[in-house]
Amino acid sequence: MLSRSSFTSLVVGVFAVYVAHTCWVMYGIVYTRPCPAAADGAAGGCVWPYLARKPKLQLSVYTTTRSSIGAESNIDLVLNVEDFDVESKFERTVNVSVPKKTRNNGTLYAFVFLHHAGILPWHDGKQVHVVSPLTTYMVPKPEEINLLTGESDTQQIEAEKQTNALDEPVSHWRSRLTLNVMVEDFVFDGSSLPADVHRYMKMVQLGKTVHYLPILFIDQLSNRVKDLMVINRSTTELPLTVSYDKISLGKLRFWIHMQDAVYSLQQFGFSEKDADEVKGIFVDTNLYFLALTFFVAAFHLLFDFLAFKNDISFWKKKRSMIGMSTKAVLWRCFSTVVIFLFLLDEQTSLLVLIPAGVGAVIELWKVKKALKMTIRWQGLRPRFQFGTYNDSEKKTEEYDAQAMKYLSYLLYPLCIGGAGYSLLNVKYKSWYSWLINSFVNGVYAFGFLFMLPQLFVNYKMKSVAHLPWKAFTYKAFNTFIDDIFAFIITMPTSHRLACFRDDVVFLVYLYQRW
């Protein structure tokens, strides 16, 4: 059997190998080896850029309800950019006619062509095109109402309310279409074309040399949930913002890998909203900051594992509750479960939800240990038995009860007052949503007060040796990392503020130890 120190060293070693391997893979994505013969001016085995010939290009965007087209039939031209300059960035908003089939929960596709100026796309043998759906399916967000008056922010058609009540996915409009063209005059080695870029490349033979036509790319990571619009049956036109910018080869390859990763998450069951949170990490942050985010996330994962490991190890060996506040353990369990239910109700990203769920399970197990609870089954009915406390543990319980007595005078009126205020002034989806929000607002706003019983017990006993300091240390590192993630990952504002509240709690514990 491995000792605990050996196991921890093994985990840290595996983590270091994982980080090093990821850095190597990322370097292989960003850096592409050029064709060695190109440096000598030889053409053999190289694939040359067609854009280097400075052709006059035109950009055309069509819409149709079919996923493939063969000629100019049943398609609508929505944008035509003559004398298209691949180096010039632009953004244009156009109105798109919505066919009846699309209004009835159908799909509408955008066909983007890059072709020679003055020639129709289907008559140009050197055209390149990409296809992207302009619609997606999502369950509409439940309408929020004032639970006392029944008033809502928007008055919807009764038929739409009935449709939404069924929680059925309906067609949503993607209001943004982001296009890129790889503009580097990069010469590829024909014998080792990168697989990620190869599927976007179209080659033509010009004399004795092989050229690749302009690489046209649709940035699907820029399709965010916040830009989606519900398509009603009465909708005849919808706005579409078409934006274009050039892209380097390294960024293009990185973006292709990220899009593939998001697609894989969706295949594993991630919803559109969950995938959107991942997209936000890549789209809304600078690439250098993104690299920092990766390292921060990797260390967060390591510290999470070590904190869980040491916390479980500490409580597994715990036989006495001397110096430990039972009330603080119960409150921590209650608050963790409430936060998990709140994040679940808010449909928060799985990146936040899964760790919260694991933490809730661990806190429930710690309550069982703290109360010395055993569960015996009589058929299908569980029977709970509680152990007894010795004199030292009873003394700790007296300090604990004394701290809670004074704390309740402040805490309960604040929580009840906050719940009443939100009921009168804030709109919710249901009474359950109001109840969970009231609980979680109390946890976030005043939850740190429930750390006071443990601080009071520490003060009375003049010792903090009974606390799980290893787990606390790892959690402290994660708390400071959470401060960074609070600005990167989408989460409720109250949960974001709680990350900074935890910093204060840990500093107080450090002061007591000192």
N, C-alpha and C positions, 0 to 999 in steps of 0.2 A: 504493500500500500504506500502511496506517495504521502509524504508529510504535507501539512498545510502550506508551509513556506515553499516546498518544492512545487506544489500545485499552482501557487500564485506565480512563482517564477516561470512555470511552463506557460501559463496564460499570458503573462507579459511578453514572453518570447514569441508566442504565436501571434500576438498583436503586433509586435515589431516587424515580423516577417510579412504580415498582411499589409501593413502600411508601406513597407518597402516595395512589395510586389505591385501594389496599387499605383505607387509613384512611377514605377517602371512602365506599367501599362499605359498610364496617362501620357508619359513621355513618348511612347510609341504611337499614340493617337495624334498628338500635337505635331510631332516631327515626322515628315515623310521623306524618305531617301529619294533624291532626284535621279534621273537617268544618267549613269556615268558617261555614256557616249556623247551626251549633249555638250559636255564641257570641251570636247575635242571638235565639236561641230559636225560630228557624224550623226546620221539619221537612223542607222540600223537599230531596231529594237526599241526605239523611243516613241512616245505618243505626245505630239505637240499640241499646244493650245490653238484652237481656231480663232479665238479672240485676238491673238497677236497679229492677225491679218487685217484688223480694224474694219470689220464688215459693218454696213449700215443696217441696224436692227430695228425691229418694231415689236412692241409688247401688246398683246391682245388678250382680254379676259372675256370668256363666254360663260353663260350659265345654261344648264339643261337638267332635266329630270332623269336622264339616262347616265349610267356610269361609263359609257363608251360611245363615241361618235365616229362616223365614217365619212361624213360630208356635211355641207352647210344645210342642215335641215333640223327643224325643231330646236334651234339654239338661239340665244339672245346675246348680242354683243353689249357688254356693260361698260367696258373701258378699252380705249385704244390709244396707245402712246406711240406716236410717230417720232422718228429720229431719236429712238430710245438710247440714252447714254448710260452704260452700265456703271459708270463712276459717280453718277449724280443720284443723290438720295431724294425721294419724294414721298408725299402722302396725299391721297385724294379720296374724297368721299362721293360715292355714287348711289343712286336709288335703283334698287333691283326689283323688277316685277316678280311677284310670288305667284306661281301657277296654282291652279285649283288643287292639283294632286299633292302639292307640298303643303297647302293649307289643311288638307285632310290627313295630317300626320305622315306625309310623304317626305322624300329626300330631294334636295337640290344640290347639284354639283357645280363646281367652278372648274373650267378648263383654262389653264393659263398657257399661252403660246408665246415663245420667243422665236421670231422668224425674220427673214430678210424684208426690209422695208419695201412696200409696194406690191408684195406678193401675198395672196391668201395663204393661211397656214397649211391647208390641205393640198396646196399646189407647190409647196416648198419642200424639197427633199432634204433640206438641211435645217428644218425646224426642230425645236425641242419643246416638249410640253409636259406639264404635271397636272394631276387631278386632285382636287380636295373637296370633301363634302362641306357645304355651307350650313348644314343642319346637324343637330345631334339630339339624342333623346335623354330627357331627365324628368324626374318627378318634380313638379312645381313646388316651390317653397310654401309651406302652410301659411295661411293668412293669420296675422296676429290681431287680436281684438282686445278691447277693454273688458275684462271679465265681469265687471259690475254693470256697465251700460250696454255692452254688446257692440260698441262703435268700432269701426275699422278704419285704417288709413285710406283704403281704396274701396270703392263700391264696384263689385264685380257682377258680371252677368250671372244669373242664376244657373244657367246651363254650365258655365265654367266652374262654378262652385261645386256642382255635382260631379263634374269630371275630376276635379282636384281631390274631392273627398275619397275617390276610389284609389288614390295613391298610384295612379297609372302614369307611366312615362309619356310625355307629350313632346312634340317637336319644338326645338329651340333654335333660334337663328344665331349663327356665328357672325358677329358684326365686324370682325376684323379679319383681313387676309394679308399676311406678312410674307413678302417675297424676297429672296436673295439670289444673287448670281456670284459665283466664285470668279474673282477677277485677276487672280495671280497668274502671271505667265509661267506657270510651272510645267516642267517637262517630266512626264511620268516614265518610269521604266516599264515597258510593255510586259516583261516577264514577271513582274511583282507588283501588279496594280493592287492598291488597298481594297479589300472586299467591300468596306463600307461605302466608299466613293464610287466603286465600279458600277454598282447598280443604278447610279444616277448619271452615268456617262453614256454618250452615244458617239461612236467613232465613224469617221468617213476616211476614205482613201483619196488623197489629193496628190497625183503623180506618184512619186516613190515614197512619200511619207504618209504616216497615219496621224490624223488630227482628231482631237476630241472636241465636240461642239460645246458651246457654253453650258455649264452645269447650273441648271435652274432648280431652285430648292424652295419649298414652302415650309416656313417655320411654324410647325404645329405647336411648339411650346408657348407661342404667344397667344394661343387660343385659350383665354381664361374664362372661368365661370362668371366672373363679374361682367363680362362683355356679352353674355348670352341674353337673348330676348325671346319671350314666349311668342309662338306664332299662333294667332287666333284665326278662326275661319273667316273673319271679316277683313283680315289684313291683305292688302293688295300690293303694297310696296314696303320695302324695308331698306334702311341705309346699310351700306357696306363700305368700310374704310380700307382701302388698298394702300399698303405702305411698302416701299422698296428701299433696300440698302445693300451695298456690296458686302461681301464676306470673304475672309481669308480662308485658305485651305485648312489650316489647323483648327480654326473655330468651326468650320463646316463639318469636319470629321468628328469633332467633339459633340456638336449639336446632333448629328446623326445618331451617335451612340446614346445620347441622353433621351432622344425621342424613342429609340428602340427600348430603352429601359422603362420609360413611362408606359409604352404599349404593353410590355411584359407584365407590369404591375396590374394593368387593366385586365389582362388575360387571367391573372391569378385572382381576380375578384374585386380589385380596387374600383370604387365608383368614380364617376367623373369628378366629383368634389375632392376625393382623396388624391386622385392624380393631379388635380389642380394645385394642391398644396405643394407637391413635389415640383411642379412646373414653376411655381412662384420662387422657389429657392434658386433656380437657374436663371430665370428671366429677369427678376427684380433685383439681382445683385451683380456687382462687377465681377469679372472673371477672377481677378486676384483675390477679391473678398470671398469668392466662391471656393477657391483653393483653401483659404483659411478656414472656411466653414467645414470643408471636408475633414481637415485635421482636428478641428474642434469637436465635430460629431464623432470621430473615431475615438478620441479620448473620453468623450461623454459616455460612449458605449462601454469602454473599459472600466471607467470609474463606477458606472451603474452596476456592472457585473460584480466588481470587487465590494461595493457597498452592500449589495444583496447578499453576497457570500458571507461577509463578516457579520452582517446583521443577523442572518439566519444562524450562523455558528454561535454567536453570542447568546441568542435566545434559546437555542437548542440545549446549551449547557446550563441555562439559568434554572436554578432550583429554589432560589429565595428572592423575594421582592423587597428586601431591605434596601432603602435608599431610592427605590423606584416609585414614581407616582402612578398608581393604577388609573387614576382619573385622566392623567395625561395620555396613557396608552389607549384608554377607551375613546377619548376625544380624537386622538390621532386616527384611530380606526374609523370612527364615525365620519370625520372630515374627509378622509381619503375615499371612502365609499360614496359620499355625497358628491365630491368633485368628479369622480368617475361617472356617476349618473348624469351629472350636469354636462360634462363633455360629450357623453353619449347623446343627450337630448339636443345639444347644439350641433351635432353631426360634425364634430371636430376631426381634424386629420388623424389617421391611424398612427402617424408618427408620434402624436401626443397621447392618443387614447390607449394604445397597447401598454406602454410603461405604467400609465395610471391604473389600468386593470390589474397588472401584476403586483403593483404596490398595494392595492386594496386587498388582494388575496393574502399577502404576507402580513398585513396589519390584522386581519381577522385571525390568523394563526397565532399572532403575538397576544391577542386578547385572550385566547384559549389558554396560553401559557401563564399570563399574568393572573387570571382568575383561578388557576389550578383546576381547570375544568376538564372533566372526563365525560365522554358520551357513550352510553350503553344503549344498545338497541333491544327493544322488546317487540319482536315482530317487525312491523314497519314504523313503529313509534319510537322516536329517540327519547332517552331519559338523561338529563344533565345532572352531574354531581360536581360539587365544588369542594376543594380542599380547605384545610384550616391554616391560619396564620400563627406564627410564633410571636413571642412578646416584642421582639425587635421589629417585626413586620407590622404588628399592630400599632407601634409607635409611629412608624412611617405613615400608616393610614390616618392617624390622628392629625399629623401635619398636613397631609393631603386634604382631608375633610375641612380643616381650618382654612386652608387657602381657597378652596372651592366656595366656602360659605361667603367670604367677602367678595369673591369674584362674581358670584351670581347676582349680587346687588347691582353691578354695573352691566353685566353681559346680557341678561335676559331682557331688560327694557330696551336696550339698543337693538337687539335682534327683532323683537316684536314690533318696535317702531319702524324699523327699516322694511319689514314685510308689509305692514299696513300702508306705508307710503308708496311702495312699488305697486300694490294692488290698486291704489287710487289713480296713479299717474303713468304707469307703464303698461304697454299692451303685451299680451302673451298668447301663445297658441292654444293653451289649455290650462285647467286648474293644476294639473300635474306639473306643467312647465313653470307656473308661478311658484308652486311649493318647492321644487328643486332649486329654482333661482333664489328664493328667499333663504333657503338653507345655505346655499353656496355663497351668497353675498355675506351672510353671517360668518361663514368659515373664512372667507377671504379678508373681510374687513376687520373682524375681531378675533379670528382664530389664533393669532399669536398670543392673545390673552390666556389661552389654555396652556401655554408653555409656562405660565407663572407658577402653577402648583409644583412643577418639577424644580423650578428655580427656588421656590420657597423651601422645598424639602432639602435641596442642596445647601441652602443657607442655614437651616436648622441643624443639619447633620455635619456641617463644616467639612464636607467631602463631596467630590465628584468622581471618585474612583469606581463607583458602581455603574457608571454610564458606559455604553459601547463606543469608546472613543475612536477605534479604527473605522467603524462604519460611519461615525460622525464626520471624520476627516474626509473620507471619499465623497460623502454627500455634500460636504462643504465645497469641494472642488466642482462637483456637478452643479451646485447652486450658482456659482460664479459663471459657469458655462451656460446655464439657463438664462442668465442675464443677457448673454449674446443672442441666444436663440429666440429670446422674447421679441427681438426686432426682425427676425428672419422668417420664422414659421407663423402662419396665421393661427391665432387663438383668441378666445374672448379676452377683453381688456382686463377684467378682474383677475383672470389666471396670469396675465402678464405682470400685473402689479404684485401678485403674490410671490413671484420669483424674487423681487427685490425685498419683500418683507422677510423672506427666509434668511437673507444675508444678515439682517439685524439680529434675528434670533441666534444664529450661530456665533456672532460676535459677543453676545451676552454670555453664552456658554464658555467661550474662550476666556472672557474676563473672570468668570468664576473659577476656572481651572488655574488661571494665573494667580 
